[in-house]
Amino acid sequence: MARASKMSDRLRDVVQVDNHPRSAADKARIREMVLAAVGAPVFDAFAGEGHMHRRVWHAAPGYVGCDLRWFPEDPRPAFVADNRRVLRSIDLGRFGIFDLDAYGSPWEAALIIAGRRTVRPGELVGLVLTEGTYTKLKMGDAPRALATLCGMRMHTVGLAQAFDDVIAAALRGLAERMRCDIKRLWRARGKSAARVLYLGLVLEGRPAT
C-alpha cells in the first residue's frame, strides 16, 4: 500500500479537512458546506424519502433525485430507476453537485460520473459520499470500482488496516479521472464498528493544457 500512502500524503497537502463532527447531523452539515462552496443544482443518486432534501437540498438552485422506490406523495422531481442507468443516460452537465449516499459503496456511481461529467477549467463540482466498505475490506475484498480508482487488486490483504490510505487513494483517483484538483474535503466518521465515512468533496477543473 506504499502508493496509497503517498497519495494520502498528497491529499492532506491540498485539502482542508474537518474531523470534528460526530453527531447525527454530520451528513446535513457536510451537505450544507458543499452547497455553500459550489452553489449548483444537485443530482441525488440515493434520494430515499427526502430527509436531506428537506434539511439541505431544497435550498439548492436545482434538484433531481433518483431512487428505486416511488414516493407518490413526494413533490420532488425524481427518477424511479437504478441510478447507474440514469447516470449513464442523462446530461450530467446540468448538475454541479452529486449526492452519493449509498448504503454500501458509492464508488460505482462515482466512476460513472467521473467518466461522463466534463469539468471546465476553474469550474467547481461537489461530491457527497457515504462510504461503507470497511467491513468488506476487513474480509480482504474491495469493491471493483474502489479497486479501480485506487489502482489495486480487488483481493488484497491488509486493506482494513490501510483504510484511510485506501479512501484517500480513491478520492485522488476520482479527481485524476475528472481532471480536477481537490480543493476542499470534509469528513466525519460514524460511531459504529462499521466505520462509515461521510465525505464532502469540492473539485476544481484544471487549466486546459
C-alpha positions in Angstrom: 0.0 0.0 0.0 3.0 2.3 -0.4 1.4 4.0 -3.4 -1.8 4.6 -1.5 0.2 6.1 1.4 1.9 8.6 -0.8 -1.4 9.5 -2.4 -2.8 10.1 1.1 0.1 12.4 2.0 -0.5 14.4 -1.2 -4.2 14.6 -0.4 -3.6 16.0 3.1 -1.3 18.7 1.5 -4.0 20.1 -0.7 -7.3 19.9 1.2 -8.8 21.4 4.3 -10.1 18.6 6.5 -12.6 18.8 9.3 -12.6 15.7 11.5 -14.6 17.1 14.4 -18.3 16.4 13.7 -19.6 13.3 15.4 -23.4 13.8 15.7 -26.3 12.5 13.6 -26.3 16.0 11.9 -23.0 15.3 10.3 -24.5 14.4 6.9 -26.6 17.5 6.8 -23.7 19.8 7.9 -21.4 18.3 5.2 -24.0 18.9 2.5 -24.5 22.5 3.7 -20.8 23.2 3.3 -20.6 21.6 -0.1 -23.7 23.6 -1.2 -22.2 26.8 0.2 -18.9 26.2 -1.7 -20.4 25.1 -5.1 -23.9 26.6 -5.2 -25.1 24.4 -8.1 -28.0 22.1 -8.9 -28.0 18.7 -7.2 -28.4 15.2 -8.5 -29.3 13.0 -5.5 -28.5 9.5 -6.6 -29.8 7.7 -3.5 -32.6 10.1 -2.7 -34.7 7.9 -0.4 -37.6 9.6 1.4 -36.0 13.0 1.1 -34.5 13.7 4.5 -31.5 15.5 3.1 -33.7 17.4 0.6 -35.8 18.7 3.4 -32.8 19.6 5.5 -30.4 21.0 2.9 -31.0 20.4 -0.8 -34.3 22.3 -1.0 -32.1 25.4 -0.9 -30.1 24.4 -4.0 -30.8 26.2 -7.3 -32.0 22.9 -8.8 -32.6 19.4 -7.7 -33.3 16.0 -9.2 -33.5 12.8 -7.1 -33.2 9.1 -8.0 -34.4 6.1 -6.1 -35.6 2.6 -6.8 -38.7 3.3 -4.7 -41.6 5.6 -5.7 -43.0 8.0 -3.2 -46.3 9.0 -4.7 -46.9 11.9 -2.2 -43.4 13.4 -2.7 -43.3 16.6 -4.8 -39.6 16.3 -5.6 -38.6 15.7 -9.3 -37.1 12.3 -9.3 -36.2 9.3 -11.4 -37.6 6.0 -10.2 -34.8 3.7 -11.5 -31.4 2.3 -10.9 -29.2 5.3 -10.5 -26.4 3.7 -12.6 -28.7 3.5 -15.6 -29.8 7.1 -15.1 -26.3 8.4 -14.6 -25.3 6.7 -17.9 -28.2 8.2 -19.8 -28.8 11.9 -18.8 -26.8 15.0 -19.3 -24.7 15.3 -16.2 -23.6 18.8 -17.1 -26.9 20.0 -15.7 -25.6 19.3 -12.2 -22.7 20.6 -10.2 -23.3 18.6 -7.0 -23.7 14.8 -6.8 -25.0 13.2 -3.6 -24.0 9.5 -3.4 -25.5 8.5 -0.1 -25.1 4.7 -0.7 -25.8 2.2 2.0 -22.6 0.4 1.0 -20.2 1.6 -1.6 -20.6 4.9 -3.6 -17.7 4.2 -5.9 -19.5 2.6 -8.9 -21.8 5.7 -9.3 -18.7 7.9 -8.7 -16.9 6.2 -11.5 -19.8 6.7 -13.9 -19.8 10.4 -13.0 -16.0 10.7 -13.5 -16.3 9.1 -16.9 -19.2 11.3 -18.1 -19.1 14.6 -16.3 -16.8 17.0 -18.1 -15.4 19.7 -15.8 -14.4 23.0 -17.3 -11.2 24.7 -16.2 -11.9 26.6 -13.0 -15.4 25.0 -12.6 -16.3 23.7 -9.1 -18.0 20.4 -8.7 -19.2 18.9 -5.4 -19.5 15.3 -4.4 -21.0 14.0 -1.2 -20.2 10.3 -0.4 -21.3 7.9 2.2 -18.5 5.3 2.3 -19.4 2.0 4.0 -16.9 -0.5 2.6 -14.8 -1.0 5.8 -16.4 -4.3 6.7 -15.9 -5.7 3.2 -12.3 -4.5 3.3 -11.8 -6.4 6.6 -12.6 -9.6 4.6 -9.8 -8.8 2.2 -12.1 -7.7 -0.7 -12.6 -4.3 -2.3 -15.5 -3.4 -4.5 -14.4 -3.4 -8.1 -15.0 0.3 -8.6 -13.0 1.2 -5.5 -10.1 -1.0 -6.6 -10.2 0.6 -10.0 -9.9 4.1 -8.6 -7.0 3.1 -6.3 -5.2 1.1 -8.9 -5.0 -2.0 -6.8 -6.2 -5.6 -6.9 -9.7 -6.4 -5.6 -8.4 -9.1 -3.3 -5.6 -7.7 -1.1 -4.5 -8.5 2.4 -4.4 -5.6 4.9 -7.0 -3.3 3.3 -8.8 -2.6 6.6 -5.5 -1.6 8.3 -4.8 0.8 5.5 -8.4 2.0 5.3 -7.6 5.8 5.4 -5.0 5.4 2.7 -7.4 3.4 0.5 -10.0 6.0 0.7 -7.5 8.8 0.1 -6.3 6.9 -3.0 -9.8 6.5 -4.2 -10.5 10.2 -3.9 -7.3 11.1 -5.6 -8.1 8.6 -8.4 -11.5 10.1 -8.8 -10.1 13.6 -9.1 -7.5 12.5 -11.6 -10.2 10.9 -13.8 -12.2 14.1 -13.8 -9.0 16.2 -14.5 -9.6 18.1 -11.3 -7.8 19.2 -8.2 -9.2 18.6 -4.8 -9.9 22.0 -3.2 -11.9 21.1 -0.1 -12.7 18.0 1.8 -14.9 17.5 4.9 -15.3 14.2 6.6 -17.0 12.7 9.6 -16.8 9.1 10.9 -19.8 7.1 12.1 -19.7 5.8 15.7 -20.4 2.1 14.9 -17.8 -0.7 14.2 -18.7 -0.4 10.5 -16.6 2.8 10.4 -18.9 4.5 7.9 -17.3 7.7 6.5 -19.3 10.8 5.5 -17.3 12.8 2.9 -17.9 16.1 1.2 -15.6 16.9 -1.7 -15.1 20.0 -3.8 -13.2 19.6 -7.1 -11.9 22.3 -9.4 -11.3 21.8 -13.1 -7.7 22.0 -14.1 -6.4 24.6 -16.6 -6.5 23.4 -20.2 -3.2 22.1 -21.5 
